[in-house]
Structures are given as C-alpha cells and as structure tokens.
Amino acid sequence: MSEGKKIIAENRKARFNYSIDDSIECGIALEGTEVKSVKNGSISFPDSFALIENNEVWLQNFNIAEYSYSSIFNHNPERKKKLLLHKEEIKRLRRKVEEKGYTLIPLDVYLKNGRVKVNLGVCKGKKLYDKRADIKDRDVKRDIAREFKNGLNG
C-alpha cells in the first residue's frame, strides 16, 4: 500500500462560501464501482452537504459518476453515502450543528493508505461582505507577489 495522502478533489466553492470552524477526517462507505470511479477522479460535490439521521452521518448531493468499464451492475450516482465516524465524533458534530447556522460540508476527498477519505468541515455561511473581504485580500496578496517577483527580475 502507498503511504501518505493523495488528494483527489477539493471543494474550493465551500472554502469561499463558508467559514470553516472545525474539520474531521472520516471514511465513506462505497460500493466497488464507486471506489474505481473515485480513484479516476469522476466525482462532483460543489453543492453537497452532510446530515445526521438516526446517529449516522449521510452525505447528500455527492455525485460519483458511473464506472465506464463496469457491467450492468453499476452503482446509482445519486444515492446518499454513509460517512464512517465514531459515536463520540457524531455526538460532537451534532452539538455543533444544532448551534445556529452551522452545517457539515465536505472539503476534500483523498486517498489515505489506499482508502477513500472525506475531510468534513463544520462550517458557517459567510455574508456578502465577508466574501468581498476575502476577494480583496486575495487580490492584495497577488499584487504583492507580482511586485516582489518583478522586483527580483529587475
């Protein structure tokens, strides 16, 4: 097995639309063809979120494309996926989600020691002025980097 972590996909939209207070690594229960599609990078999750139902965490709107080399026994791309967490972790997440405005958003999907993992963030929605401030900060950093680069090159 390979050591380390290989990022398959990042949810950049979530990092822009939400402020991330906490994150937790969790496993995901997948079918055989889903694992192959994830390893190919055939996933889409810009609008996905997680819900806690019956002390289980379920991932909604997490689309894994059908595996192209499979037979008729392919998986349903729109099915909700179960996230694998300990009971204590689920209780802690439930307490945070019950606070005002918090939601569970998948931030990253990656392979760790050959297993598919999801980095689940406890997030709060940003206001429009927060997003504008982030854009301004990013532009300032880009301008500083450009000036620094041009200063070194002469």
Protein Blocks (a to p, Z undefined) as FASTA:
>chain_A
ZZhjddfbdcfklmmmpccfbdcdddddddfklmmmmmnopacffkgccddeehiacdeh
iacdddfkbcfkbccfkbccdddddfklmmmmmmmmmpghiacddfbdcdeehiacdddd
ddddddfklmmmmmmmmmmmmmmmmmmmmmmnZZ
